[in-house]
Amino acid sequence: MIAKKQITEANSLLLRTVLRPVDRTLTSVQANAIRNRIYDAVHEVPMLELI
């Protein structure tokens, strides 16, 4: 079942992301690029799908 909720200005969202590759260390530039992609994806869609 998929629940959909319209995101409004009154809603908040907290995401905790742990970046931990096993084969190397991420640079700050790489980690920030991943963070920016996540941020853009979250703000791109006006609907939140909970599976």
N, C-alpha and C positions, 0 to 999 in steps of 0.2 A: 504494500500500500504506500502510495506517495502522498504526503501532505504538502500543500502549498500555502504559503503565507505571504501576503503582500508586505513588503518592507516600506515603512513610512519613516518620517523624520523622528518619530518618537521611539523607534526601535534601535537597539544596539546589538552589536555582534562582536564577540571576542573569539579570536582564533589563536591557538597556541601551536606554533610550528617548530618542530625540532629537526634541524638539518644535521645529519650525522652520516656522511658517506664513510664506508668502511675502508676504502682503498686510498684515500687521500684527504688532505685538509682543504677546506674551502677558503678562498680569500674573502676579504670583506666585500670586494666588488662582486664576486660570484654570489655570495649570500644575499647581498642587497638586490641583485638582479632577480633572484628567485622570489624574494619578498615582494618586489615591485610587481612581478607577474601575478602573484597571489592576490595582492591588493587590487590590481586592475580587473582581475577575473571576478572578484567579489563585488566590485562596484559597477561592473558591466551589465549585470542582469537585475531587473527590478523584482524578480520572483525568487524566493528561497524554496528549494525542494529538499524535504527531509525524507530520507529513505529508511 
